[in-house]
Amino acid sequence: MNIVPTNTLPENKLTEFFTLHWGSPKMVISTGIFDCSTLDGFAILNGENEIIGLITYVMEKKECEIISLDSLEEGKGIGSALLQEVERAAILNKCERVKLITTNDNLPALKFYQKRGFDLVKIHKNAVQRAREIKPSIPLIGKDGIPLKDEIELEKEFR
């Protein structure tokens, strides 16, 4: 897999990716508002130099927060490889934990992260409704017809 830091890619390529897959590069979660096209991260490119996987994160103090993770080809290890790159970067930066937030409807993400050592640590009730006030394009109904309303925080501590 060809993994590259996102800062080596043209910003417009990242903006196009987030617009296509998220509606815009703007990510609104309970920990803040982020422009994903400007964040640190890693991408996996296919043979045509198209992004098929992308992860973004922020590091503050001794904590790394994953803001987005996308894999366009499920079951090929793309998400796992990107997550491992971020964990390596976090350890190199002496972070004590990696955390992230996902929504209550995202059952595949909850399964993915728990299988990789993440623990559920907090539910932010009605956080998605508050996020909709800033980004109205967030849908009311999520995956599998589940009402999209809460955020779930997961973390993995490094011992």
CORMO-V142934 format. One line per field, one symbol per residue. ss: DSSP state (H for helix, E for strand, L for the rest). Layout:
# CORMO-V142934
ss=???
This chain:
# CORMO-V142934
ss=LEEEEHHHLLHHHHHHHHHHHHLLLEEEELLEEEEHHHLEEEEEELLLLLEEEEEEEEEELLEEEEEEEEELLLLLLHHHHHHHHHHHHHHHLLLLEEEEEEELLLHHHHHHHHHLLLEEEEEELLHHHHHHHHLLLLLLELHHHLELLLEEEEEEELL
